[in-house]
Structure formats: structure tokens, C-alpha cells
């Protein structure tokens, strides 16, 4: 049974979702010459599992037919009540290798949880050997497993629209704290700084090589880069600037040169890195709800703020609290046209379509530029 909050359905009985999304298409220019702020949702697998009370997360990741059926079920509900679909009903069975895999880190699957990357080692000598292998790897040959290549050709032969690859990845802080245990990362930055410096240097170069291979393979020539780096909050300014910022500088120079979009997501309290983010040319942000939206606008005056509604506020609070937060964010950060109404991070698990509709209604009523 999908989550449909009746109180919010009643409040939005007059919402025309078709008209809402038609108007939303007109709202993306980065000026005030548009009807209102645009709105977007970002539901993920966590959200899906609770929305449909999914019986087996393990089966979801391992059984394509089961996964696609769940996607169809969720899409049917959101199509009816929200006017949008969010999940691929013909999901890919295989994927290219990830940058974490290059350093000996692989997903572990357990029932009741989403996949978790397992750290490669706690032995600095072994990690030095891992770095040797990573540095010597031909990324063009390594990136594409044979089953993925076969699936690609099958889909291409039947005329499917093929994805554009190499548009973004997790950021260096989160990659480092996946490849190694979090405590190990910080201990080694003090106990084995040369090893960690080498990790940072190789990571930047290999991220570029990996994603150039992905772009070449898929024919993707559009510049721009997105970063998801939740664990950047764990780093103080000194360590972030020394080990993480150079990785981003290398990757962004190659993947998002000039005025191309440079998007940072981190739904954590990483506001202490905003000066560095601005220096890196980050021009679109989705930061954690703990960071004051006024501070984001002060520190990143020209950046698009992709939402700042706390996900748990949208999920848990009253209609009036949600309305007041939407109005406040618009007053503080929306006057230049560089605000998108969205949650600060993914849509929280447990948020139903009634609350999604109320969010849409609030954007429509309170975030307008046309009077």
C-alpha cells in the first residue's frame, strides 16, 4: 500500500498537476523573468522501499523483474497523484565499474538495507600495492565489464535511447571514506601522509580517465559535472583543502571547464567548506538542512540553490510549518531567480504523495515572480 496522506490530499484537492508541470517547464531560466521558482523531487531507493513497504531489499537489487515491477507500481501512484514518474521501468541489470572498485572496494548487499561499499584494507602496505595496481590500470579497458557491454549492445540494437555517461560521481571525501574505514582515513592522514597524498593524486587522475572513457563510449560531449559528497562534513577545512579540493580541481577542470555547470550535493553540515566550494567554481548547490540558507546565499551569491526544505520537515511537520518554510526560503534566497524548490537532500523515506502535492501547492502559491 503506497503512502497517501489524506489530510494533504484534501488540502490540495484543487491542484491541477498537469498544469503545474507545464508551468514548471517555463521556470528554469536563472532570472526572475519566469512565472515562479521551479520545483523538483528526488526520491531514491530508500524512499521507494518505505513508500511501497517493499518486502525484500535484497531481491530488489538482485532481481531485475522484481525491481522493474516495483518501479511500475510506484510510478502508477505518483503519475496519478503528483503528475510525474521517477523510476526506470526497464532498469539496467549491469553497470560500468565505479571508481571505488579500482581501489578494491565493492558493494555488500544485506536484507533490509541499501548496498554498502566495503572498505578495501586497514593495512598501509597492502593499500600501497592497491595504489600501484590502480595507477597502472588502463581505464578504457577496465571500465566496462563484459556483461554490461553485452547489455549495451542488446539495448542499442532494439533502438533504446542510450544513456549519456560520465556526468558526475561521488566526491573525494565520500570515496576516500568508502575505500578505507572512516577512522583509517584520518589516522593515516597523520600517520601516513605520503600514502594518503598519493591516494589523493591518483584518485583525481583516475576519476578523469574513468569518466573520459565513459563519455567517449556513450558519445557524451556535454560539459558539466555533479558531485555527491555527504562525508565532506567529516573533514576539517585544512584536511579538505589538502586532500579533497585538489581532486575536485583536477576533475572539474577536465569535465566542467569554463562556465559549465558544477553541482555539489552534500546533505550534511559541511558549511565550513563553502569558501573552498566557491573558489572551485561550484555554481549549483544542494547542501544539508543544518546550513542556514541565508549563509548559503551570502557565501555563494551566484549559485543556484537546489532546494533547502529539510526533508524531515516535509515528511513530519504540519501544513503551516511547511508553508512557512517554503515562504521563508523564497524570501531569503529566491529573489534573484536562482532558487529551485526542493528538499535539502533526497526525499525522506516516509514522505507520501499528499505531502508532495502540498509542496507543489506551496511553490505555486508562494514563490511567484509574476505577481
MOLIN-V941441 format. One record per residue. PHI is phi in whole degrees, 0 to 359 (999 if undefined). NEAR is the number of other C-alpha atoms within 10 Angstrom. Layout:
PHI,NEAR / PHI,NEAR
This chain:
999,10 / 288,16 / 277,16 / 226,19 / 279,15 / 296,13 / 304,12 / 283,19 / 297,19 / 296,11 / 295,15 / 249,20 / 301,11 / 266,9 / 289,17 / 265,14 / 292,19 / 297,13 / 295,10 / 301,18 / 286,18 / 295,10 / 294,15 / 302,18 / 296,12 / 270,14 / 254,22 / 267,19 / 303,13 / 273,16 / 220,15 / 268,18 / 276,14 / 198,19 / 296,17 / 196,26 / 294,27 / 286,28 / 229,23 / 214,15 / 245,17 / 225,13 / 287,18 / 231,14 / 294,17 / 304,16 / 297,18 / 301,22 / 300,21 / 280,18 / 300,20 / 254,16 / 50,13 / 297,14 / 286,12 / 222,14 / 290,19 / 298,15 / 295,16 / 305,20 / 279,15 / 254,12 / 234,11 / 301,17 / 297,15 / 296,14 / 299,20 / 296,18 / 294,15 / 298,20 / 298,21 / 296,17 / 298,15 / 296,21 / 298,20 / 298,15 / 288,17 / 290,20 / 299,15 / 291,12 / 260,18 / 247,23 / 86,17 / 220,16 / 244,16 / 231,16 / 232,19 / 287,14 / 272,18 / 225,13 / 293,12 / 287,13 / 275,14 / 235,16 / 222,14 / 297,16 / 296,16 / 261,17 / 299,21 / 298,23 / 298,15 / 299,23 / 256,26 / 81,19 / 247,20 / 225,19 / 289,14 / 245,11 / 246,17 / 225,13 / 295,12 / 86,12 / 220,14 / 275,17 / 301,15 / 231,13 / 285,19 / 268,17 / 304,20 / 283,19 / 193,17 / 244,15 / 255,10 / 298,14 / 293,11 / 296,12 / 293,20 / 299,15 / 291,12 / 299,17 / 295,20 / 302,14 / 295,14 / 297,20 / 296,19 / 274,8 / 284,14 / 279,13 / 292,22 / 297,15 / 282,10 / 277,14 / 295,22 / 248,20 / 296,13 / 302,12 / 300,12 / 293,17 / 298,14 / 294,13 / 296,15 / 302,18 / 295,13 / 297,12 / 292,14 / 297,12 / 294,9 / 269,8 / 87,9 / 295,11 / 286,8 / 269,12 / 287,10 / 269,15 / 258,18 / 78,26 / 257,19 / 172,20 / 195,16 / 297,20 / 276,22 / 296,26 / 297,25 / 287,21 / 297,23 / 300,26 / 275,19 / 259,22 / 296,25 / 237,25 / 304,16 / 306,16 / 298,10 / 297,18 / 306,19 / 282,19 / 299,12 / 290,17 / 297,15 / 260,10 / 273,12 / 224,13 / 296,14 / 292,12 / 296,17 / 288,21 / 295,16 / 295,15 / 302,21 / 301,20 / 297,17 / 292,17 / 302,28 / 300,20 / 295,15 / 286,20 / 297,26 / 295,21 / 298,18 / 300,23 / 281,24 / 293,21 / 296,20 / 298,21 / 293,19 / 298,14 / 298,14 / 264,15 / 70,14 / 269,15 / 247,14 / 275,13 / 287,18 / 136,20 / 205,22 / 247,22 / 230,20 / 243,21 / 217,21 / 304,23 / 280,22 / 298,26 / 296,20 / 285,17 / 267,17 / 285,12 / 301,18 / 297,10 / 290,14 / 297,19 / 293,15 / 278,12 / 254,22 / 259,25 / 303,23 / 298,18 / 297,24 / 296,19 / 300,15 / 296,16 / 292,22 / 294,26 / 298,15 / 276,19 / 260,25 / 222,21 / 288,15 / 62,13 / 264,11 / 298,16 / 295,19 / 232,24 / 250,23 / 243,23 / 250,21 / 201,24 / 277,25 / 217,20 / 277,17 / 251,21 / 297,20 / 290,15 / 256,19 / 294,18 / 298,12 / 294,15 / 301,21 / 296,15 / 297,12 / 282,16 / 83,21 / 298,24 / 236,19 / 210,20 / 224,25 / 220,24 / 267,28 / 293,25 / 292,21 / 291,14 / 273,17 / 299,14 / 297,21 / 294,14 / 291,14 / 300,19 / 295,18 / 293,11 / 283,15 / 234,21 / 297,16 / 258,15 / 280,21 / 284,22 / 266,26 / 275,24 / 82,27 / 212,29 / 288,22 / 303,21 / 304,20 / 285,16 / 294,17 / 297,24 / 284,17 / 247,14 / 272,12 / 287,12 / 305,17 / 293,9 / 295,13 / 296,21 / 302,19 / 296,13 / 290,17 / 299,21 / 297,17 / 295,15 / 300,21 / 295,25 / 297,13 / 278,14 / 237,23 / 257,24 / 291,16 / 267,16 / 89,23 / 252,23 / 227,29 / 246,26 / 283,25 / 195,25 / 277,28 / 280,27 / 115,25 / 293,19 / 297,24 / 294,23 / 304,18 / 100,21 / 275,23 / 262,23 / 290,23 / 297,23 / 291,27 / 298,23 / 297,24 / 296,24 / 300,26 / 299,23 / 300,20 / 293,20 / 297,23 / 295,19 / 272,12 / 239,17 / 234,26 / 261,19 / 251,17 / 259,9 / 91,6
